[in-house]
Structures are given as C-alpha cells and as structure tokens.
Amino acid sequence: MLWEMHYMNKAKCRLKKDDKVKVISGKEKGKIGKVLKIYHKKNRILIENINKVKKHEKPTDKSAGGIVDKEAPVHWSNVMLMCSKCFAPVRIKFQYQDDNKKVRVCRKCNDFIDS
C-alpha cells in the first residue's frame, strides 16, 4: 500500500508559480491564467480566476461570511504552459546552460522560458 502511494505521486510537475498556463480540457477549456499554488502530493495546481466554486463560510473577525467565490485546484495534466515568445501552449524540454544551470525551453521556438 505504501509503495503504491509512492508510485502514484511519482509524476513531476514542470510548472512553477507565476507561470502563464492555458486550460486544455474541462469546463474551463481555452482560458488562460496565472499559477498561484502547486499541490505536489495531489498533482493539482491553483490557477487565478479558473475553476471558480461557491464556498459557504462562517462569519469570523476578518470576514462577514456567507457564500464566497473561490478558485479550486485543477489537475496539472489539464493545463499547458504558455510560451511568452510564440504565444502558444507548448510542451517544454530541459537544457543545461554553460554554467550548469537547468532551464526550461520551448519546444516550438527553442526560446528559454526561465530567465
């Protein structure tokens, strides 16, 4: 059982916080947003203004409570990274620079995604 749980979470996320991504499947298909948070153990990411859900919250000292719209996380296989140069959703590859720094590279235009 423990081995199976480790095997299920073996997938690597190639996205980072503040990346622009495009949703490629689901009810939000075609929308573009910025990555707010990555949940590695659940293989999900939180994207700004994508997958809004209504949440009932109790009143607290900070908020009045009621029904609040919040973003819910989506599976990272349902999004693709947007290249800033070719303005398209792209797959990425990794390359090492001269100083042995690992960077992400667009497969369409071969431009560096990381600065």
HELIX and SHEET records of a PDB file:
HELIX    1   1 LEU A    2  MET A    8  1                                   7    
HELIX    2   2 TRP A   76  ASN A   78  5                                   3    
SHEET    1   A 6 VAL A  74  HIS A  75  0                                        
SHEET    2   A 6 ARG A  44  ILE A  47 -1                                        
SHEET    3   A 6 ILE A  32  TYR A  39 -1                                        
SHEET    4   A 6 LYS A  20  VAL A  23 -1                                        
SHEET    5   A 6 VAL A  79  MET A  82 -1                                        
SHEET    6   A 6 PRO A  89  VAL A  90 -1                                        
SHEET    1   B 2 LYS A  52  GLU A  57  0                                        
SHEET    2   B 2 GLY A  66  GLU A  71 -1                                        
SHEET    1   C 2 ILE A  92  TYR A  96  0                                        
SHEET    2   C 2 LYS A 102  CYS A 106 -1                                        
END                                                                             
